[in-house]
Amino acid sequence: MTKMNKQWRLKARPVGEPSAETWDYTETEIPTITDGQLLIKVEYISIDPAMRGWLNDAKSYIAPVQIGDVMRAGTVGEVIESKHEKFAVGDYVAGHDGVQSYAVSDGANLYKVDPKLAPLSYYLGVLGMPGMTGYFGLLKTGQPKAGETVVVSGAAGAVGSLVGQIAKIKGCRVVGIAGGAEKCKFLVDELGFDATIDYKNGDVKKALKKTCPDGVDVYFDNVGGDILNDVLTQINLHARIVICGAISQYNNTTEVKGPSNYLSLLVNRARMEGIVVFDNIKEYPVAMKDIAGWIQSGDMKVKDHIVEGIETFPDTLMMLFNGENFGKLVLKVEG
């Protein structure tokens, strides 16, 4: 049986949540390459909240995915054919080659990874875009100092779990906001968070007062909406709020809900700043070295949530917005 290239393409821009109507699933022959190109057998695909934003035909930090194009996604895979001087057959590479089982690349924005140093899926998570986002978002934008209280939402996700652990490494008191008792228990027992807030089973505002008696110095926001509003009522003088994402708002059919408590920024002379990870691309090697060192020393633990089978992509993507993923969500191409 001839192997085929399985691809998910954007069929129509979703209003609200993506649905079956959003996607086209196709199977075509494996592409051929020309001089200066390489063929990659994609092994793992990164499933990230940012993917929802890439579906909108709106001005953003990156151009939207066009109708008919293969869905954009971070990938890691093996070079199986090469006519490129910098990449050889057998190399493993990470890049953004989309939701497909085989990809042709000219080598741009592609970098080699070592499967002996870390599992391949790590290069899409803790050593990939989410890892870089957490590292630079917290350390460069949040600027935590030892003894400060750091609160992170989406704390059991790919970025949040890393942010909390880095904050602990830097000597901070860390409070994680997550959904469900199992995730909250994991954050305290396994990752060393000082306290957690279960937003699905309690009043976040009351819980913040209890778990952050000295207020909040750094808030790393992955969710936006009501939780951001609640945290703003508890911030300290010169607090830093890092806007990484707003997953609670991504599938809105109405206008995005902004923070009504924003005057707290004025009263507390606080700063709210966005983080786009690509701004730090030249410093990625430094971050990867630090993170790899923390994993090796046991100061950082990694949790991946791997779903098998590229055919499951639409349902797997929706796991993010339903809060079903536990750790970094990764799609293994072959089930």
QUIKA-V997674 format. One record per run of one state. SS is the DSSP state (H for helix, E for strand, C for the rest). FROM is the first residue (numbers start at 1). TO is the last residue. If there is no record, write none. Layout:
SS/FROM/TO + SS/FROM/TO
//
This chain:
C/1/3 + E/4/10 + C/11/19 + H/20/22 + E/23/29 + C/30/37 + E/38/46 + C/47/49 + H/50/54 + C/55/69 + E/70/70 + C/71/74 + E/75/82 + C/83/91 + E/92/95 + C/96/99 + E/100/100 + C/101/101 + E/102/105 + C/106/110 + E/111/113 + C/114/119 + H/120/124 + C/125/128 + H/129/142 + C/143/148 + E/149/153 + C/154/157 + H/158/169 + C/170/172 + E/173/178 + C/179/180 + H/181/189 + C/190/194 + E/195/198 + C/199/203 + H/204/211 + C/212/215 + E/216/221 + C/222/224 + H/225/232 + C/233/234 + E/235/243 + C/244/246 + H/247/249 + C/250/262 + H/263/267 + C/268/270 + E/271/274 + C/275/276 + H/277/297 + C/298/303 + E/304/308 + C/309/309 + H/310/321 + C/322/327 + E/328/332 + C/333/335
//
